Amino acid sequence: MSFCLRSYRHPDFSQKVFLDAPDAVFEPIDRDFWAPEGYHATAIFPEYFKINGSWQLAPESRMDCVVVLEKDGSLSVKEFRNLRKGDRVCVGRTEDASEGIYVHTTAFYDPKDGQEAFAFRQGRSRETAFSVDYDELYGLLEHEKEHGNIVWVLGPAVAFDSDSRKAFGKLIENGYCHAVLAGNALATHDLEGAFKHTALGQDIYSQQTYHNGHYNHIDTINRVRYYGSIPKFIEAEGIDNGIIYNCVKKDIPFVLCGSIRDDGPLPEVYGDVYAGQNAMRDCIRKATTVITMATTLHSIATGNMTPSFHVLPDGSIREVYFYCVDVAEFAVNKLADRGSLAAKGIVTNAQDFVVNVAKGLGLNLD
């Protein structure tokens, strides 16, 4: 199936509602980490603000943040924790241009996408037919390999299976991955798979439990910490396979965010949750396609910081594609419940999904 990006539909700022709108109001704040009463909170959609009579897009947006007018006249979207005394924060609770704020919810809407008022099976469930989603995804990934930025968000289940580890390694090796976001567990069990051929003490192919196998993931972490870093561990121990190995080999950034339950953790894991969030968002700022798999909390976290659009270096605007893959319907539908309305869910085993995608892209897994 050939793939074609949907065109961005710019607002018609010659309409009376935009011409008659006042300038947006920006109030300076007198303390750090605080927004003035009546602040405007951002969503996933493109948002325009009227400044000195002209409508300006806030780039690099994300949900549940505020918009700051910088000294040079540009707009930035900031988390509350990153606000500083003197920042000029946009206030206004309407989104229809009446306060100089316009949220463009139909930027990528195609009238052909309209649905019947009543129709069966409009949700995403285990009964949904996903064949067309796979075909569209293959075309999208081929396009993004050359023209976009693909960010994968992985739960540890992806590393528990020999075939899925191999398949994801092939995706990285062949250019279908530009960043990986995960936790300590994904990296630990992937490295354990290469180091001990187990995940949580079970053989990654046969599922046979090894004697004292419950030590294997801790031994792996301990060995990595002995060397001081994942790349040094990979080199010293001759690791030659897996997800993290291929990230290091291809110089693909991976962001590992810590959890209260982590063992170890690995040296590269962010122990400061906000430093980890900053690192994740640095990757998401570049993303044009995001695929989250088998990790509800990381999926929601990523969904909350992923806008529905991306401003390209030439100033043009394109759609950001977001997929959530999980065996549980709850996980894929939770994103929409939390406001990530652009997310498309695929209800399936993440390990099977990775293998199917690699094969669908024509990669040799032998």
VEXDREN-414925 format. One record per residue (C-alpha): y, x, z; residue number from 0. Coordinates in Angstrom, 1 decimal, m for minus. Layout:
yy,xx,zz,num
Y,X,Z,NUM;
...
! end
This chain:
yy,xx,zz,num
0.0,0.0,0.0,0;
3.4,1.4,m1.0,1;
6.0,1.7,1.7,2;
9.7,0.9,1.5,3;
12.2,1.0,4.3,4;
14.1,m2.2,4.8,5;
17.8,m1.8,4.1,6;
20.5,m1.9,6.8,7;
22.7,m5.0,6.5,8;
26.2,m4.0,7.6,9;
28.3,m6.6,9.4,10;
31.1,m8.0,7.2,11;
34.1,m6.9,9.1,12;
36.4,m8.7,6.7,13;
35.4,m12.0,8.3,14;
38.1,m13.7,10.4,15;
36.1,m13.4,13.6,16;
36.2,m9.6,13.4,17;
39.8,m9.4,12.1,18;
41.1,m11.6,14.9,19;
39.1,m9.9,17.6,20;
40.9,m7.8,20.2,21;
40.2,m4.2,20.9,22;
37.4,m3.6,23.3,23;
38.4,m2.8,26.9,24;
37.4,0.6,28.5,25;
38.1,1.1,32.2,26;
38.2,4.5,33.8,27;
36.0,4.9,36.8,28;
37.1,6.5,40.1,29;
33.7,7.8,41.2,30;
30.4,9.2,39.9,31;
27.2,7.2,39.1,32;
29.0,3.9,39.0,33;
30.3,1.4,36.4,34;
33.2,m1.0,36.9,35;
32.5,m4.7,37.5,36;
31.9,m6.6,34.3,37;
30.5,m3.5,32.5,38;
28.8,m4.1,29.1,39;
25.1,m3.2,29.1,40;
23.5,m2.1,25.9,41;
20.4,m3.6,24.2,42;
18.1,m2.2,21.5,43;
20.3,m3.4,18.6,44;
23.2,m1.7,16.8,45;
26.4,m2.4,18.8,46;
30.0,m2.1,17.4,47;
33.2,m1.8,19.4,48;
36.7,m2.4,18.2,49;
38.9,0.6,18.9,50;
42.5,0.8,17.6,51;
41.8,m2.0,15.2,52;
38.6,m0.5,13.7,53;
35.0,m1.3,14.4,54;
32.9,1.7,15.5,55;
29.2,1.9,16.0,56;
27.8,3.4,19.2,57;
25.1,5.9,18.0,58;
22.1,7.1,19.9,59;
21.9,3.9,21.9,60;
19.3,2.8,24.4,61;
18.6,m0.3,26.5,62;
20.3,m0.9,29.9,63;
23.0,1.7,29.6,64;
26.8,1.6,29.3,65;
29.2,2.7,26.6,66;
31.8,5.4,27.3,67;
34.8,6.1,25.1,68;
35.1,9.9,25.0,69;
38.4,11.8,24.9,70;
37.9,12.6,21.2,71;
37.6,8.8,20.4,72;
33.8,8.9,19.9,73;
31.4,6.6,21.7,74;
28.5,7.7,23.9,75;
25.8,5.7,25.5,76;
25.0,6.8,29.1,77;
22.7,6.0,31.8,78;
24.4,5.0,35.1,79;
23.2,8.1,36.8,80;
25.0,10.2,34.1,81;
28.4,8.6,34.6,82;
31.2,10.8,36.0,83;
34.6,10.1,37.6,84;
37.1,9.6,34.8,85;
34.7,8.2,32.2,86;
36.1,5.2,30.4,87;
33.4,2.5,30.5,88;
33.4,m0.6,28.2,89;
33.7,m3.9,30.0,90;
32.9,m7.3,28.6,91;
29.9,m9.7,28.8,92;
30.1,m11.3,25.4,93;
28.5,m10.0,22.2,94;
30.1,m12.1,19.5,95;
33.2,m10.0,18.8,96;
35.4,m12.2,21.0,97;
36.0,m9.3,23.4,98;
35.9,m6.5,20.8,99;
32.1,m6.1,21.3,100;
29.6,m7.1,18.6,101;
25.8,m6.8,18.9,102;
24.2,m6.8,15.5,103;
20.9,m8.5,16.0,104;
20.1,m9.2,12.3,105;
20.7,m5.6,10.9,106;
17.2,m5.4,9.4,107;
16.5,m9.1,9.0,108;
15.1,m10.1,5.7,109;
15.2,m13.9,4.9,110;
11.7,m13.6,3.5,111;
10.5,m12.7,7.0,112;
11.3,m16.2,8.2,113;
8.4,m18.2,9.7,114;
7.5,m21.8,9.9,115;
8.8,m23.7,12.9,116;
5.2,m24.4,13.8,117;
2.4,m22.0,13.0,118;
m0.8,m20.7,14.6,119;
m1.5,m17.2,15.8,120;
2.0,m15.8,15.9,121;
1.3,m13.6,18.9,122;
m0.5,m10.3,19.1,123;
m4.0,m10.6,20.6,124;
m7.6,m9.5,20.2,125;
m8.0,m12.2,17.6,126;
m5.1,m11.0,15.4,127;
m6.0,m9.5,12.0,128;
m4.6,m6.0,12.0,129;
m5.8,m4.8,8.5,130;
m2.3,m5.2,7.0,131;
m0.8,m3.4,10.0,132;
m3.0,m0.4,9.4,133;
m2.2,m0.3,5.7,134;
1.6,m0.5,6.4,135;
1.2,2.2,9.0,136;
m0.5,4.6,6.6,137;
2.4,4.2,4.2,138;
4.9,4.5,7.0,139;
3.4,7.8,8.3,140;
3.2,9.2,4.8,141;
6.9,8.5,4.4,142;
7.9,9.8,7.8,143;
5.9,13.0,7.4,144;
8.6,14.1,4.8,145;
11.6,12.0,5.7,146;
11.4,11.0,9.4,147;
10.5,12.0,12.9,148;
7.2,10.6,14.5,149;
6.9,10.6,18.2,150;
3.6,9.8,19.8,151;
3.3,8.6,23.5,152;
m0.2,9.2,24.7,153;
m2.3,8.1,27.7,154;
m5.3,10.2,28.9,155;
m7.8,8.0,27.2,156;
m7.0,9.6,23.9,157;
m8.4,12.9,25.3,158;
m11.6,11.4,26.7,159;
m13.4,11.3,23.4,160;
m14.4,14.2,21.1,161;
m13.6,12.4,17.9,162;
m10.2,11.2,18.9,163;
m9.2,14.6,20.2,164;
m10.2,16.1,16.8,165;
m8.5,13.3,14.9,166;
m5.2,13.7,16.8,167;
m5.4,17.4,16.3,168;
m5.6,16.8,12.6,169;
m2.6,14.5,12.7,170;
m0.6,17.3,14.3,171;
m1.9,19.9,12.0,172;
m1.1,17.9,8.9,173;
2.5,17.0,9.8,174;
2.2,13.5,11.2,175;
3.5,14.3,14.6,176;
6.9,15.7,15.6,177;
6.7,15.3,19.4,178;
4.3,14.1,22.1,179;
5.3,12.4,25.2,180;
2.7,12.0,28.0,181;
1.8,12.7,31.6,182;
m0.1,15.4,33.4,183;
m3.4,13.6,32.9,184;
m3.3,13.6,29.1,185;
m2.7,17.4,28.9,186;
m5.1,18.2,31.7,187;
m8.0,16.3,30.3,188;
m7.3,17.5,26.8,189;
m7.3,21.1,28.0,190;
m10.3,20.4,30.1,191;
m12.0,19.2,26.9,192;
m11.4,22.5,25.2,193;
m12.1,24.6,28.3,194;
m15.1,22.8,29.8,195;
m16.0,20.3,27.0,196;
m15.6,17.6,29.6,197;
m13.0,15.0,30.6,198;
m13.1,14.2,34.3,199;
m16.5,16.0,34.4,200;
m18.1,13.9,31.6,201;
m19.1,15.5,28.3,202;
m16.5,14.4,25.8,203;
m19.1,13.5,23.2,204;
m22.3,12.5,25.1,205;
m20.6,11.2,28.3,206;
m23.2,13.1,30.3,207;
m22.0,13.9,33.8,208;
m22.0,17.6,34.6,209;
m23.1,18.9,38.0,210;
m19.9,19.4,40.1,211;
m18.1,18.0,37.1,212;
m15.4,16.5,39.3,213;
m14.2,20.0,39.8,214;
m13.6,20.6,36.1,215;
m10.1,19.1,35.7,216;
m8.9,20.8,38.9,217;
m10.4,24.1,37.8,218;
m8.6,23.7,34.4,219;
m5.2,23.1,36.1,220;
m5.8,26.0,38.5,221;
m6.6,28.3,35.6,222;
m3.5,27.3,33.7,223;
m1.4,27.9,36.8,224;
m3.0,31.3,37.2,225;
m1.6,32.3,33.8,226;
1.7,30.6,34.5,227;
1.9,28.4,31.4,228;
m0.1,26.4,28.9,229;
0.5,28.7,25.9,230;
m0.6,31.7,28.0,231;
m3.7,29.9,29.1,232;
m4.5,29.0,25.5,233;
m4.1,32.5,24.3,234;
m6.0,34.2,27.2,235;
m8.9,31.8,27.2,236;
m9.3,31.6,23.5,237;
m8.7,27.8,23.3,238;
m9.0,26.7,19.7,239;
m9.0,22.9,19.6,240;
m7.4,19.7,21.0,241;
m4.1,17.9,21.2,242;
m2.1,20.4,23.3,243;
m3.6,23.4,21.5,244;
m2.3,22.0,18.1,245;
1.1,21.2,19.6,246;
1.4,24.9,20.7,247;
0.0,26.2,17.4,248;
2.4,24.1,15.3,249;
5.4,24.4,17.7,250;
5.5,20.7,18.3,251;
7.4,19.8,21.5,252;
5.5,18.0,24.2,253;
7.1,16.4,27.3,254;
4.9,15.9,30.3,255;
6.4,13.7,33.0,256;
4.9,13.8,36.5,257;
3.5,11.1,38.6,258;
3.1,10.6,42.4,259;
m0.7,10.8,41.9,260;
m0.8,14.0,39.9,261;
m3.3,16.8,40.6,262;
m1.8,20.3,40.4,263;
0.1,19.6,38.2,264;
0.2,21.7,35.1,265;
3.2,24.2,35.1,266;
5.0,22.4,32.3,267;
5.0,19.0,34.0,268;
8.4,17.7,35.0,269;
8.5,17.0,38.8,270;
12.0,15.6,38.7,271;
11.6,12.1,37.1,272;
15.2,12.1,35.8,273;
14.9,15.6,34.2,274;
11.7,14.2,32.6,275;
13.5,11.1,31.4,276;
16.2,13.3,29.9,277;
13.7,15.4,28.0,278;
11.9,12.2,26.7,279;
15.2,10.8,25.5,280;
16.1,14.1,23.7,281;
12.9,13.5,21.6,282;
13.6,9.8,21.2,283;
17.1,10.5,19.9,284;
15.5,12.0,16.8,285;
12.7,9.5,16.4,286;
12.3,7.2,13.5,287;
8.8,6.0,14.3,288;
7.3,5.8,17.8,289;
3.6,5.0,18.5,290;
2.5,4.5,22.1,291;
m1.1,4.4,23.1,292;
m3.1,3.5,26.2,293;
m0.3,4.1,28.7,294;
1.6,1.0,29.9,295;
4.2,2.7,32.0,296;
5.0,5.4,29.5,297;
5.1,2.8,26.7,298;
7.6,0.7,28.6,299;
9.7,3.7,29.6,300;
9.8,4.9,26.0,301;
10.5,1.3,24.7,302;
13.5,1.1,27.1,303;
15.0,4.2,25.6,304;
14.3,3.5,21.9,305;
16.9,1.6,19.9,306;
15.9,m0.4,16.8,307;
18.0,1.9,14.6,308;
18.7,5.5,13.9,309;
21.8,7.1,12.4,310;
20.9,9.7,9.9,311;
22.9,13.0,9.4,312;
24.6,11.5,6.3,313;
25.9,8.6,8.4,314;
23.4,6.0,6.9,315;
21.5,3.8,9.2,316;
17.7,3.1,9.1,317;
15.2,1.1,11.1,318;
13.1,2.7,13.9,319;
9.5,1.6,13.9,320;
7.7,1.1,17.2,321;
4.0,0.5,17.7,322;
2.2,m0.1,20.9,323;
m1.6,0.3,20.9,324;
m3.8,m0.7,23.8,325;
m7.1,m2.4,24.4,326;
m5.3,m4.9,26.8,327;
m3.1,m7.7,25.4,328;
m1.0,m7.5,28.5,329;
0.1,m4.0,27.7,330;
1.2,m4.7,24.1,331;
3.0,m7.9,25.0,332;
4.7,m6.4,28.1,333;
7.1,m4.4,25.9,334;
8.5,m7.6,24.4,335;
8.8,m9.1,27.8,336;
10.9,m6.1,28.9,337;
13.3,m6.4,25.9,338;
11.7,m4.1,23.4,339;
11.6,m6.9,20.8,340;
11.1,m4.6,17.8,341;
7.7,m3.3,19.2,342;
4.6,m4.3,17.2,343;
1.4,m4.5,19.1,344;
m2.1,m3.6,18.0,345;
m4.8,m4.6,20.4,346;
m7.7,m2.1,20.0,347;
m9.3,0.9,21.6,348;
m6.8,3.8,21.3,349;
m9.6,6.3,20.5,350;
m10.8,4.2,17.6,351;
m7.2,3.7,16.5,352;
m6.6,7.4,16.2,353;
m9.7,8.0,14.3,354;
m9.0,5.1,11.9,355;
m5.5,6.3,11.3,356;
m6.6,9.9,10.5,357;
m9.3,8.7,8.2,358;
m6.9,6.2,6.6,359;
m4.5,9.1,5.8,360;
m7.4,10.9,4.1,361;
m7.8,13.7,6.7,362;
m11.2,15.4,6.9,363;
m12.7,15.1,10.4,364;
m15.9,17.0,9.7,365;
! end
